[in-house]
Amino acid sequence: MTNTLNYFNLLGSLKFEHGLKKEDSAEPIISSSLQPNLEILEKSIALDIDQQLQELCSQYKLTSEQTECIKLQGQPQYCYIVRLSYVLHLIIRNTKFDSDAKEDLISVAHLKLCIQAVQELSYYALRCQLSEDFYKISNPRVTYPKKSPNPELLCLSVQFFRQLMHVRQFHIADSMHMVQRDLLSAILSLDEDQPDLSIANLSKADFISLLLLLKATGGMESHRDRILHHTLIRQLNSPHGLESLVESLRQQSQNDNPNVLAEIVANTIIRSCRSQQNQKMKIYEAFDICSKCLKQDMDDFEVGSLTLRRLYDQNGENQSKIKDIMAKQWEVLINPTDLLTGVILQEHDELCHLIRMWYHIFCSSTVACLPSSLLINYLPLLLQLYDGLPLQLNERKQVSALIIRCLDNREMREELPNLLRKLFKWDLIENKESNWLILHPRILLVPALDATKIVVKMGPINPDDHHSKRNLIKILAEILLTNSNHSLTCNAFLALLSHLGDLLKNITSSSIDFISTEEELELFLYATYNSKLELLLLLNQMVAHKPLRSQIALNGKEFVKLIEKLLQQRLDLQSGDSDDQILLLILSLLQEVLDKSEDLLIAGHFKRLQEQLQQLKMQTSNLMIQQSAETLLSQLQGIWSPSETYKSEAFNRARSLIEEKESHLQVYGIQLLLKLLHQKDPTTMTKGHLIIALALATLKDKESYTFLNCVRLFVVLTHTMEAEVMEKLSDEYLSESNNLDYRLVVGEAILKSAQELGPLCYRYKAELLNGFMLGCRSNQPEFRMSSFANLAQLCRILAYQVHNFFQELLQLINAELNLTDGYLPSKRAAVLVLAELLNGMENLLDYQEMLLPIYRLLKAIEAEESGDSQMRQHASNGLKILNEKCRDLIKSVIDQQSLVKEIQILGINDKPKTDRKSILELN
């Protein structure tokens, strides 16, 4: 039995310069400790080096021909490889690493020595023996010298390290990552036709990571690249290959943009998975990634959703598979297998998790999401869920977002109206002709023990109408009126209004034959009366929504055409005054819109409508209809008064001047607009977005007088629409597609607007601070200088909020000052930031932790005699400001301490004043 303690002591006496090294550290190919280590090994092991080599070759099954070809040739590096390999071989052979017995455990110090020795040996035996095309993988900062190849020795090292990788203790703290990389490179470097690339204790993610790293070199021979490619394809097509690919890419770059990572993963999967079976496997894995990310980390969710979208676009079979998986996710609510009354089918967390996953798959991105057309069949189910979920539950909003997403992506002319009509008439067709999915009739959403949660239960066998189909359109109306997509709400309103015309048109064609059952009677009554009444009441409810009226005004022509169509259908009826109540509701609907939509009145388009109202007034005998038509006619005929005609003349004149090419006319137009804004002209105040567009276009003018007046216009606009101004200017400032001069002028406009807002501009820190800080990292030196200068002024305004961004600010300044080839004006502006920041500090006690770093940096800049004079001047000014503020602070503290507080109690032990005369003596 070999005494392993002696060998551990031997390893302890060696100096391993390549052990526990960082992966990117620069190191020489031959270290200074190689020769001393070799001498120690020669003295400590009596066995001749050739005998050691023979034993190693015999142990690791090299053929006699391979053994004879290994020529050490007296080279120290080769001798060192053999001797160190032999020592490690003896330690591994005589140490029971797999045993958990107390007497077989080794100390942490000995384990560390083994790991260092393995890493040292990996460097000399593997990395330094690779083919030349692997050197840039090993270390891109080192140029390896020419050497005579020794493939047989490399083969021995590969077999030896394959055995070493089975020792699990060596893999703690990722110690074998570089060794595994070198081993994989060495295996490929042997030039075998079918190399075995498997390595013990190497996870699939690490293996894929190593394969990607080797394949990324691009300098390998064709057969090696082909082997790598086929191995990588097999790994990606194996189970959990998608998840392993994501993990491997995350390991290589921790700070990658999630969008970039998702794009890389999706493209890789699409190119590697050619067979239909592999694509189906990846569809399941993509759904698993989406589900796991909701529970753990949302960063990788876009990877799963984008991969699903790319697989969906591949072929029809993938589309069918994704649809089947989606249907199975709701199977427990649509077609449950357990129909026992009272049984809990789904817990709160399961239902909410499914809703969240669908929300992120369909609504989290405009690109990395499944097509919204998949949601059409689930509209009734989603509407029922929205109606049954508690109001305070966030998942209810996500269900609403899914419905809005589905409707908003439908074609406005035909697809959306047809969908709404189908939804409105869905109860009549009883879901026989439709593929729509609904909740099981006995499903109930009831509160759980925790009042904030719900559970899905199976209801009684003969339940009441819990999921009334006729109420679905009302649920949809509630969603449309509470969401922020007012354009969709308007389109839905116009579609339902058009459907009302179709219902009225069908009155003349409907006939009553013979009603034999109560169901037929109920169906007839609903189709003839109730459906139109419900629709009219719904439209009347929607009209009361103020944003909808604004949208209707923008779509005035279409709205008026629909009203004209309804009136014409009423005039064409041969049944006299039938359906007078419906006609009254239509007229009141028109009256409501006209009363509350001033823009629609100004727009006009009412000539034919006036003729129809006049004809209706003469034709009908209903006094209420006559009165309503008279009111509408008087309102429509009075809209062309001169005062209304010229209401927007001043704004139009200013706009036409701004659109001229001559600078003096543009400036005059801007001054007219400024005057109108100060007077709060109604027309001008409603044209804010148009004014912003005009100002941005004029801001590109080269004439300084013009763009300076544009800056004044933006400053005034901040009083009425500050959020829009800040957001639009920031977008223009950061857009790299814009001209540099234009971006600099936009930066000036942002700064002036922020100064106008004062300390309140912190509400727009995302646009201001983040925009200027991002500009400080630009590759364009002039743009960096502008960003630093603007940031200096902003810091003076927002000094009271500097705690929130001080560290990032200091890093930006240090980075700029440390640039060896930096732009001198931008460095001056960076120093100015600190001076202006100190100038904005009112009470130094609130900024104690920041003063020392600022003082040291300014002091170092001022003391550097070889530095720029203006930089030193800025630093000197900052120090003077700091000095004055410190003096003021100390003086105020001394003044406070010098005040003597004295308490007097009057009337006790007071000495009488003898010189005071009594009132009698005065008299």
Stockholm file with secondary structure:
# STOCKHOLM 1.0

chainA/1-923         MTNTLNYFNLLGSLKFEHGLKKEDSAEPIISSSLQPNLEILEKSIALDIDQQLQELCSQYKLTSEQTECIKLQGQPQYCYIVRLSYVLHLIIRNTKFDSDAKEDLISVAHLKLCIQAVQELSYYALRCQLSEDFYKISNPRVTYPKKSPNPELLCLSVQFFRQLMHVRQFHIADSMHMVQRDLLSAILSLDEDQPDLSIANLSKADFISLLLLLKATGGMESHRDRILHHTLIRQLNSPHGLESLVESLRQQSQNDNPNVLAEIVANTIIRSCRSQQNQKMKIYEAFDICSKCLKQDMDDFEVGSLTLRRLYDQNGENQSKIKDIMAKQWEVLINPTDLLTGVILQEHDELCHLIRMWYHIFCSSTVACLPSSLLINYLPLLLQLYDGLPLQLNERKQVSALIIRCLDNREMREELPNLLRKLFKWDLIENKESNWLILHPRILLVPALDATKIVVKMGPINPDDHHSKRNLIKILAEILLTNSNHSLTCNAFLALLSHLGDLLKNITSSSIDFISTEEELELFLYATYNSKLELLLLLNQMVAHKPLRSQIALNGKEFVKLIEKLLQQRLDLQSGDSDDQILLLILSLLQEVLDKSEDLLIAGHFKRLQEQLQQLKMQTSNLMIQQSAETLLSQLQGIWSPSETYKSEAFNRARSLIEEKESHLQVYGIQLLLKLLHQKDPTTMTKGHLIIALALATLKDKESYTFLNCVRLFVVLTHTMEAEVMEKLSDEYLSESNNLDYRLVVGEAILKSAQELGPLCYRYKAELLNGFMLGCRSNQPEFRMSSFANLAQLCRILAYQVHNFFQELLQLINAELNLTDGYLPSKRAAVLVLAELLNGMENLLDYQEMLLPIYRLLKAIEAEESGDSQMRQHASNGLKILNEKCRDLIKSVIDQQSLVKEIQILGINDKPKTDRKSILELN
#=GR chainA/1-923 SS CCCHHHHHHHHHHSCCTTTTCCTTCCCCSSCTTHHHHHHHHHHHCCSCHHHHHHHHHHHTTCCHHHHHHCCCTTCHHHHHHHHHHHHHHHHHHHSCTTCCCGGGCCCHHHHHHHHHHHHHHHHHHTGGGSCGGGHHHHCTTCCCCCCCCCHHHHHHHHHHHHHHTTCGGGGGGGTTHHHHHHHHHHHHHTCCSSCCCCCTTCCHHHHHHHHHHHHTTCCSCHHHHHHHHHHHHHHHHSTTHHHHHHHHHHHHCTTCCHHHHHHHHHHHHHHHCCSHHHHHHHHHHHHHHHHHHHHSCGGGHHHHHHHHHHHHTTCHHHHHHHHHHHHHHTHHHHSCSCCCTTCEEECHHHHHHHHHHHHHHHHSCSSSSCCGGGGGGGHHHHHHHHHHSCTTCHHHHHHHHHHHHHHHTSCTTTHHHHHHHHHHTHHHHTTSSCCCCCCCTTEEEEECSSTTCEEEEECCSSCCCTTCGGGHHHHHHHHHHHSSCHHHHHHHHHHHHHHHHHHHHTTTTCCCCCCCSHHHHHHHHIIIIIHHHHHHHHHHHHHTCHHHHHHHHHTHHHHHHHHHHHHHHHHHCSSTTTTHHHHHHHHHHHHHHHHHCHHHHHHCCCHHHHHHHHHHHHHCCCHHHHHHHHHHHHHHHTTTCHHHHTTTHHHHHHHHHHTSSSHHHHHHHHHHHHHHHHTTCHHHHTTHHHHHHHHHHHTTCSCHHHHHHHHHHHHHHHHHHHHHHHHHHHHHHHCTTSCHHHHHHHHHHHHHHHHHHGGGGGGGHHHHHHHHHHHTTCSCHHHHHHHHHHHHHHHHHTGGGGGGTHHHHHHHHHHHHTCTTCCHHHHHHHHHHHHHHHHHCSCGGGGHHHHHHHHHHHHHHHHCTTSCHHHHHHHHHHHHHHHHHHHHHHHHHHHHHHCCCCCCCTTSSCCCCTTCCCHHHHC
#=GC SS_cons         CCCHHHHHHHHHHSCCTTTTCCTTCCCCSSCTTHHHHHHHHHHHCCSCHHHHHHHHHHHTTCCHHHHHHCCCTTCHHHHHHHHHHHHHHHHHHHSCTTCCCGGGCCCHHHHHHHHHHHHHHHHHHTGGGSCGGGHHHHCTTCCCCCCCCCHHHHHHHHHHHHHHTTCGGGGGGGTTHHHHHHHHHHHHHTCCSSCCCCCTTCCHHHHHHHHHHHHTTCCSCHHHHHHHHHHHHHHHHSTTHHHHHHHHHHHHCTTCCHHHHHHHHHHHHHHHCCSHHHHHHHHHHHHHHHHHHHHSCGGGHHHHHHHHHHHHTTCHHHHHHHHHHHHHHTHHHHSCSCCCTTCEEECHHHHHHHHHHHHHHHHSCSSSSCCGGGGGGGHHHHHHHHHHSCTTCHHHHHHHHHHHHHHHTSCTTTHHHHHHHHHHTHHHHTTSSCCCCCCCTTEEEEECSSTTCEEEEECCSSCCCTTCGGGHHHHHHHHHHHSSCHHHHHHHHHHHHHHHHHHHHTTTTCCCCCCCSHHHHHHHHIIIIIHHHHHHHHHHHHHTCHHHHHHHHHTHHHHHHHHHHHHHHHHHCSSTTTTHHHHHHHHHHHHHHHHHCHHHHHHCCCHHHHHHHHHHHHHCCCHHHHHHHHHHHHHHHTTTCHHHHTTTHHHHHHHHHHTSSSHHHHHHHHHHHHHHHHTTCHHHHTTHHHHHHHHHHHTTCSCHHHHHHHHHHHHHHHHHHHHHHHHHHHHHHHCTTSCHHHHHHHHHHHHHHHHHHGGGGGGGHHHHHHHHHHHTTCSCHHHHHHHHHHHHHHHHHTGGGGGGTHHHHHHHHHHHHTCTTCCHHHHHHHHHHHHHHHHHCSCGGGGHHHHHHHHHHHHHHHHCTTSCHHHHHHHHHHHHHHHHHHHHHHHHHHHHHHCCCCCCCTTSSCCCCTTCCCHHHHC
//
